[in-house]
Amino acid sequence: MECRFCKSRELKLFIDLGETSLAGEFLDKKDVGKEREFPLKVYECQNCSLVQLVDSVPRELLFQSFLSSVAMKKHFEDYAKELCDRFLKKGDFVVEIGSNDGVLLKPLKKMGMRVIGIEPVKYIVEIARNNGIHTIHSYFTSDLAQNIRGRADMVLANNVFAHIEDLDDIMKGIKIVLKEDGIFAFEVHYLLDLVEKFQYDTIYHEHIYYYSIASLAPFLKKYEFEIFEVKRIPTHSGSIRVYAKQLPRRRIDDFKYYVENQKKELVSLLSALKSQDKKIIGYGAAGRANTLLNYCKINTKYIDYIVDESPLRYGKLTPGTHIPVVRPSKEDFKADYIVILAWNYKDAILEKMKGFKGKFIVPLPTIEVI
């Protein structure tokens, strides 16, 4: 038994409601006594705070044929107005996961948005289509997301985000279909309201997750989304509307690309200078310099020695690259180029070395020759 979000096995029983029939499985008289029962135990993860069911029920047994427009029309009209007033402009593209009969997409379309709904219940899809809402009859998956033409300005998922077992694939799909600066918005029942109002009757097998901000925020961050606003709303006796956006994508891949290219550029520069018989020395033998030297494989082939102001390093060799470290003296500064390895002190070093006749190479943040 493990947490569905973080895979921790540190789960604590939240409440056990026993072996229970499926809430949406209404019976004909002939089927009385034949209904299926499943464990209804709720656990709290001690690692990530997610409150959840861990016993799975096949999803084809779970979903009720519930029409949002029956009771939620005014709510979604107000919701659509908020989205258009605050985030959307005419012509923007909106995709909704679990769009039901188009109760939210219909007012959005009237306000000038281009809309697509994804809904797994066939007869509800037909109602949505009859209402003029382009609706795909399917569960939302990352594969489906690949086939949606255009990138969305907003992705919506209302009252479905607690029902989906494989949220990993859903989040991958949302990242595929959503623009980098787009918004992901969704509504879910709020754990705090459930606890404060003793709403144990909102616990049933269709609701796999019971969300708090403490569990939602790290989960979304895992997929490079950050919550920028949470709004408490009265639906279902206490829910939240969550707005999230993607974190800037200049992260791991861009960092790796930059570092690899900086290495190539620096080594290429030093190789070219050495091929011209230029004398190159270093300035500053701090720990960060050794990371750079080892990663770039810069040794005495490129740098003759490093001048450092710490007496503890005089006469020593740099770890891994074995470059001699010497004390500062006029004689030791006779070189064509000095690589300022302590580049974070660049300004102070340039001021101190005003009389130097050669040139300086600053390796980071970008390579400079001064």
N, C-alpha and C positions, 0 to 999 in steps of 0.2 A: 504494500500500500504506500503510494507516494503522491506528493503534491502535483497537481496537473500543471502548475506554472513553473516551479523551481526544482521539482523532482526530489525535494527533501522528504525524508521518511519521518520527520518529526511532526506528526499530526496528532492533534488533541480533539477528542470528541466534543462537538459543540452541542448537538442534541440528537437523540435517537427516537424517531417517530414510528419505529417498528416496521413490520412487513406491510406494505401499503399498496392498494390498487392504483393503477395509473389514473391521474386526475382527469384526463381527457377521454378515457375509454368508457363511454356511456353504453349501456347494454340493452339488447332486446330481451324480452321476458324469457325467451327460451335459453338465453345464455347466463341467466342468474346462477351463481355458484361456480361458473367456469372462468371467472375473471382471473387474470394473472396478478400476482403480487410480487413486489420487489422491495429490497431493503431501502429505507429512507433515513439514512444516517448522514448527518452533516458534520464535517470536521473543519478545524481551523489549523492552518499551517503555522507552526511556531517560527518558521524562518522568514516567510514572505507575507504573512498575515492573511492570505487568501482563505475565505470561508467557502467550502465546496462539498459537493457529493463526490465520492470516490467509486461508488458502485455504478457501473455503466448499464444503461438500458438502450437497446438498438433504437436509433433515431427514427426509423420508420414506424415505430410503435408510439412515438411520443407526441408528434405535433398535431395540435387541434386545428380545425378549420375555423379560425377566428377572424371575423371581419373588423378591422380597425375602425372603419367608417361608421359602424353601428353606434359606438359610444365615444369616439375620440376625434370626431371631425373638427370641432371648435379648437381643441388643443393643437391639432396639427396645422390648422389655418394660422393660428397665432405663432406657432413655431416657424412656419414658412415665412411669415412677415418679419420675424426677428432675423432670420438668416439673410433675407434680402436687404433689410435695413442696415445690417452690420457688416456682412461679408461678401455678398454676391452682387454682381451687376448683370444687366440684361445681356443674354447670350452666353452666360457661363454654363458649364457642363456639370451636371450633378448625377451621381450614381448612388442608388440606395440599395443596401443589402437587406433582404427581407422586407420588400416594399409593400407587401400585402396588396390591397386593391387600389393602391396609388393615392391613398388618403393624404399623404404629405406631398407627393410629387405633382399631384393635380394642381394645388394652388401655386406651387413653384413654377409649373409650366405656364399658368395664367400670368405670372409676373415676368415672363420672358425668358425663363431658363430652358436649356436643352436638358432633357431628363431621360434616364434609363433606370428601370427597376429590375431587381433579380428576386424571384419568388418561387419557392419549390412546390406550392400547392396548385395543382392544375386548374381547378375550377375558379380559384381566386385570380389566377393569371388571366383567365378569360374575361372576368369582370373588369380587371384593370385595363385590358386592351380595349374593351368596349367603352371604357371611359376615356379613351384616347391616349393612354399612357403606354409607351414602348416598354414592354416587360418581357424579360427572358425567363423561360420556365426552367429553373435549375437551382441547385444550391450554389452559393458563391464559393469558388475555389481559385487558387492561383492559376490553374490552367484556363479557367473561364476568363480571368482577368486579362490574360494574354490576348484574348480574342475580341476584347472590347475596343472599338476604334476610338482613338483620341484619348487624351489624358484629362482626368476630372479635376475641376476646381474644388470640388467638395465630394467627400464620400460620407454617406449617412448609414447608420445601423441602429435602429431604434427598437428597443424591447426584443432584441435577438442576440445581443452580445453575451447574455447570460446563458444562452441555450446551446451554444456551439461547442462541441467537444474538442475539435481540432482547431484551436485558435491560432496555432502557429501558421498553418496554411492560409487562414483568413488574413492574418497580418501581412504575410508575403504578398497575397493578392491585392491588398489595399495599397501597398507600396508600389506595386506594378501599375495600378490604374490611376493613382493620385499624382498630380503635379508636385514638383519639389516644394513649391510654396502654397500648396493646397491645404485644406482643412479637413480633418476627420472629426465628425461630430456624432455622438450617440447618446441614447438615454437608457439607463438601467435602474432597476430597483436599488435603493440605497440601504446598505447593511445597518447604518445607524438608526434609520427609521424602523427597520424590522425589529431591532433589539429594544429601542425605546418604547415602541407601541406593542411589543409582544406579538408581532405578526407571524406566529408560527404557521398560520394557514397559507402564507405565501410560499412555503417550502413544499415543493413537489418535484417529481422526477424531471420535468421539463426544464426546471431551473437548476442548472448544474453549478453555477457560480453565484455568490452573494457578495457584492463588491463594496469595498471601502476605498477611499483615496489612497490609503497606505498600501493596498495591494495593487491597485490600478497603475499608480505612477511608475513603480519599478518594472512592471510588466510591459507597459508601453515604451519605456526607455530601452528595454531589451531590443525593440524593433526600431529604435532611433526616432521615437515620437516623444514629445513632451507636452504635458497638459498645461494650457495657458489660462483656462477658465473652467470653473465648476459652478453650476447653477442648480440649486435645489428647487424641485418642482413638485406639485401635489399629486401627480398621476400615480395610480396604484397605491395610494396612501403613503407616498413618500419615495420619490425617485431623484436622480440627478441627471442633468444634461451636461455632458463633458465635451469640451472643445480641445482638440490636440493638433499640433503641427509637427512636421518633420524637423528633426535637428539638422543644422547645416551639414552638408555631405562632405565638406573638406575634413575628413577624419582619417581612418586607418588606411584606406587605399591611397588617398592623396598624400598622406604622410610618407608612406612607403615609397611611392613614386618619386617624391621630392628628394628623399634621403638617397635613394639609389642614383638619381641623376646628379645630385651634388657631389657624390663620391666620384663619379665618372669625370665630371667637369674639373674637380680639383686635381685629381691624379693626372688628367690630360694636360692641365696647365703646368704642373710641376715637371712632368716628363718633357714637355716642349722646352722649358727653361733649361733643364739639365742638358738637353741635347745641344743647347747653345753655350754650354760650359759656364753657366751662371752658378754662382755660389748662393745657396739658400740655407738660411738658418731659421730656427723657431724662437718665439718669445712666449714664455709661460708654460710650465710643466705641471699644471694642475691636473686633478683626476679627470676632468671633462676632456682635457687634451688627449689623454690616453685612450679614451673611448673613440675619439675621432681618428687618431693615428692607427689604432688596431683595426677598426672597421675599414678604413681606406687603404690599409696595408702600406702605410708610409713609414719607411725606415731610413737608414743612412744612405740609401740609394738616392733619396730625394732631399733629405735635410741632414746637414753635416752635424749639427748639435743644437741644443736648445738652451737659451739663456733664461735663468730663473733667479728670482730674488730671495728664495728660501735657502739658507745655509744647509738645511737638512738634506737637500737634494744634490748639493755639489759633489761631483765625482761619481754620481750614480748613473744608471742607465734606465731608460723608460721601460716599463714592463711590456713584454711581448714584441716591441719594435726595436729595443736596444739602442736607442739614440742617446749619446752622452748629454748630461746636463752640466752646465758650467755657470760660474758666477758672472755677473755683469762686469764688463770692463771695455774700455775703448777698443782694445785689440780684438776682442771677441765680436764686436759689432761690425767688423770689416766684412761686408757681404753685399751681394747685388740685390737680394730680396730677403725680407724677414716675414715669415708666416706668423701672424698674431694669433697664437693658439688660445691665449686668454682674451678672446675677442669681446667678451663682456666688459673688459676694461679698455676697450679700443681707444676711447678719447683720451684717457689718462696716459696710455702708452704713447700715443702719437704726440702728445704734449711733451712728454719726457724725452722723446727721440727726435726733437726738432732739428738737430744737426745732422741726422743720418742722411747720407747722400744717395742711398739706393731707394727701392720701392717696397711698399708693404702689401702683403696679401692677407685679406680678411676672409676666413673661410665660411663664416656664418653671420647672419641668417641667409644672406646670399653672398656669393663670391665677389669680392671687390679687389681691384689692384689700384693702390693709391700711390 
